[in-house]
């Protein structure tokens, strides 16, 4: 089952997280404030961002990515997938029950 790592500007993070849960594309989205340092168009940037950790299912993953791409304010959003090898069975069952493909 995938966890999707997404970074977003603070002004967009809450809306993205809420939309993913309301659309049943994620069971839960954790929001963690961070500062990102990166190169964009030959310049170094230091921006406040929010890390979103979206817990989803294999079946809903593609739709979740598509929704993030539609709503995210960046031209090239950070969307990375982490596949879980071990997860508490009761948590996995709950996640699978609340996420629709």
Secondary structure by P-SEA (a helix, b strand, c coil): cbbbbbbbccccaaaaaaaaaaaccccbbbbbbbbbbbbcccbbbbbbbbbbbccccccaaaaaaaaaaacccccccbbbbbbbccccaaaaaaaaaaccc
